[in-house]
Amino acid sequence: MFLIRFIFYFALSFAILCIPVGDGNHLFDKFYGMVTPYANQAVRLTKQKMSTTKRYSKKLYSNSEPIENDQVKLKLAGVQKKIRALKNQTPDDSYTDEERARLKKVLSND
């Protein structure tokens, strides 16, 4: 049923577009003349948008590629600097001998 309807509507539209309008032109030629400037503008705009999208995609892809020899150097890492500073730093609190003994006792139980 679909195929029969399709063939019918196609033949009908083809017959309508072939109606002569004057000066040897057909109705299709008139429609073509009216639509061509808008179609050209749409094609030009589409090409421009596609080239812009292509350029942004290349830029995005080039930023996502891994860099060879990209390693964190320990002397530049912030966490490593803090750990080294804490290891070399003496505690600000001063403990008595009794408190040190209690701390050693608590830590040795774990």
C-alpha positions in Angstrom: 0.0 0.0 0.0 2.8 2.4 0.9 4.6 1.7 -2.4 1.4 2.5 -4.4 0.8 5.7 -2.5 4.5 6.7 -3.0 4.3 6.1 -6.8 1.1 8.0 -7.0 2.3 11.1 -5.1 5.6 11.1 -7.0 3.9 11.0 -10.4 1.4 13.7 -9.3 4.2 16.1 -8.1 6.3 15.4 -11.2 3.3 16.2 -13.4 2.6 19.5 -11.5 6.2 20.6 -11.6 6.3 20.0 -15.4 3.5 22.4 -16.1 4.7 25.1 -18.6 4.5 28.6 -17.1 5.7 30.7 -20.1 8.8 31.4 -22.2 9.6 27.7 -22.3 10.0 27.6 -18.5 8.3 25.0 -16.3 6.9 25.4 -12.8 10.0 23.6 -11.5 12.3 26.2 -13.1 10.4 29.0 -11.4 10.7 27.3 -8.0 14.3 26.6 -8.7 15.0 30.2 -9.4 13.3 31.3 -6.2 14.9 28.8 -3.9 18.5 28.8 -5.4 19.8 32.0 -3.5 18.6 30.6 -0.2 19.9 27.2 -0.9 23.4 28.6 -1.8 23.4 30.7 1.4 22.5 27.6 3.5 25.2 25.6 1.8 27.8 28.3 2.4 26.8 28.7 6.0 26.9 24.9 6.6 30.4 24.7 5.1 31.6 27.6 7.3 30.2 26.0 10.4 31.7 22.6 9.5 35.1 24.2 9.0 34.8 26.0 12.3 33.8 22.8 14.0 36.6 20.9 12.4 39.2 23.5 13.5 37.9 23.4 17.1 37.8 19.6 17.1 41.5 19.5 15.9 42.4 22.0 18.7 40.6 19.9 21.3 42.2 16.7 20.0 45.6 18.1 20.0 45.2 19.2 23.6 44.2 15.7 24.6 47.1 13.9 23.2 49.6 12.6 25.8 52.9 14.4 25.9 56.0 12.3 25.8 58.2 12.4 28.9 55.4 14.0 31.0 56.5 13.1 34.5 56.2 14.8 37.8 59.6 15.6 39.3 59.9 14.9 43.0 61.7 18.1 43.7 58.9 20.1 42.2 55.9 18.2 43.7 54.1 20.2 46.4 53.2 17.2 48.6 56.8 15.9 48.6 58.1 19.3 49.6 55.7 19.4 52.5 56.6 15.9 53.7 60.3 16.7 53.5 59.7 19.9 55.4 57.8 18.1 58.1 60.4 15.4 58.5 63.2 18.0 59.0 61.1 20.1 61.4 61.1 19.6 65.1 57.7 19.7 66.8 56.6 22.9 68.3 55.3 21.3 71.5 57.7 20.3 74.2 57.0 17.1 76.2 58.0 16.2 79.7 59.7 12.9 80.3 56.5 11.5 81.9 54.5 12.5 78.8 57.0 11.0 76.4 56.9 7.7 78.4 53.1 7.7 78.2 53.2 8.3 74.4 55.7 5.6 73.9 53.5 3.2 75.9 50.4 4.1 73.8 52.2 3.8 70.5 53.8 0.5 71.4 50.4 -1.1 72.2 49.3 -0.6 68.7 
